[in-house]
Amino acid sequence: MTKRIYVAGHRGMVGSAIVRQLEAKGDVELVLRTRSELDLTNQAAVNAFFDTESIDQVYLAAAKVGGIMGNNTYPADFIYENLMVQSNVISAAHNANVQDLLFLGSSCIYPRLAQQPMDESVLLTGTLEPTNEPYAVAKIAGIKLCESYNRQYGRNYRSVMPTNLYGPHDNFHPENSHVIPALLRRFHEATLNNDSEVIAWGSGKPMREFLYVDDMADASIHVMNLDKSMYDENTEPMLSHINVGTGVDCTIRELVETVAKVVGFKGSISFDSTKPDGAPRKLMNVDRLKSLGWQYSVELEKGLNLAYQWFVDNQNKFRG
């Protein structure tokens, strides 16, 4: 039986990866809308969409995302847009009797100084990282929306919390991007300009975990389609979210040096310690997901090569 699946945010990095994998399946009919076709912050429009489309499953990958600078500069935009999108899509899905939904969150939901690696149970046990607190609060609200609909109405609304993601269709904006696309672009342009030095933000000491986006898409589809009894057995009561990551991290310095190698930059590298580092370490405990039969397959250097090749092939999209 063919499932009608709505992927919200299908043009984004994660959403497009989910679409690529779902398209390879023979029992799926994708329902897709661009932002101009459906404004997910408009409750009436979202309700009308769900009322008429007979959706079977929802992947909620739509979100306003950005790096440290973007989160610091536009905190109101980040919390408002994410809260509105999540609330509208989840409530409309419920009202249209959609039983299965997967919400994509972020590892920034966990306390800044959470014990490492971060287990799902540390949610709401400490203070969040200040640089992206508004975004994190919105994502926590999305998790609690899913949990609440499950508790009150018996829905099957699951949440996956990815570690730092990268890959095709990432945001390579020179100011508002995450660390990997920012570094790939910076080293690429430095190589083209024959620059002798690249200066990276921060001390280089914080540790981060990175997951290639196709692995994230594969994990999302895996979790969405887990048998409910198996999922419930491996999930604490009323705890709807599952960490998705590699369980392996590296220092930002190591990441910078690997990016330089991938791009072929031959100059020197220095670190501007006057710039913010963010949290000292963010490593996911992925034992729960492993117990549910999934683990990552793309190692960091291979993934960086794939991401860089995609950037090179699509440079015309990133002018200016």
Sequence and secondary structure as in RCSB ss.txt:
>XXXX:A:sequence
MTKRIYVAGHRGMVGSAIVRQLEAKGDVELVLRTRSELDLTNQAAVNAFFDTESIDQVYLAAAKVGGIMGNNTYP
ADFIYENLMVQSNVISAAHNANVQDLLFLGSSCIYPRLAQQPMDESVLLTGTLEPTNEPYAVAKIAGIKLCESYN
RQYGRNYRSVMPTNLYGPHDNFHPENSHVIPALLRRFHEATLNNDSEVIAWGSGKPMREFLYVDDMADASIHVMN
LDKSMYDENTEPMLSHINVGTGVDCTIRELVETVAKVVGFKGSISFDSTKPDGAPRKLMNVDRLKSLGWQYSVEL
EKGLNLAYQWFVDNQNKFRG
>XXXX:A:secstr
  EEEEEETTTSHHHHHHHHHHHTSTTEEEE   TTT  TT HHHHHHHHHHH  SEEEE       HHHHHH H
HHHHHHHHHHHHHHHHHHHHTT  EEEEE  GGGS TT  SSB GGGTTSS   GGGHHHHHHHHHHHHHHHHHH
HHH  EEEEEEE EEESTT    TTT  HHHHHHHHHHHHHHTT SEEEEES S  EE EEEHHHHHHHHHHHHT
S HHHHHHTS TT  EEEES S  EEHHHHHHHHHHHHT  SEEEEETTS   SSEE B  HHHHHTT      H
HHHHHHHHHHHHHTGGGG  
